[in-house]
Amino acid sequence: MQSSVLVSISRRGFVALLGERPRAMAALARSMAEREKLDLFVNVHVRQGNTSVRIARYLCFLADFLGEKAGDGVRISGFSQTDIADAVGASRASVENFFREQRRAGTVTTAYRVIDIVTPDGLRTQAGNMPIRQP
């Protein structure tokens, strides 16, 4: 079991620490660059189209980036309907309706903070020209 400890450090102390550890500076720079790439990818590819398309695209993005193989489909864990609504700029009710339609169609199954995409190709078809994002 791992544990984490949060430590408060001044800006000056942080800059000094990075100056003493060039590998840490390089790792931080890579991390920030990757975060900017992810933000750009989401802004360009996910936040376009009507609400259903945006939700489908965000689920495709999550499946590509964080999904785990589950049978013939993909499992996404840790996201609530509110999280998804906030990410795509939609209401929670719109996300709830989207999932209701997808469950009826057999595209997804849902449980508490777990989304199983049963037919990833079906969801990707709804997302339109969403490119596959590899982590």
Secondary structure as UniProt FT lines:
FT   HELIX           11..20
FT   HELIX           22..41
FT   HELIX           42..46
FT   HELIX           51..66
FT   STRAND          68..70
FT   TURN            71..72
FT   STRAND          73..77
FT   HELIX           81..88
FT   HELIX           92..105
FT   STRAND          108..111
FT   TURN            112..113
FT   STRAND          114..117
FT   HELIX           120..126
//
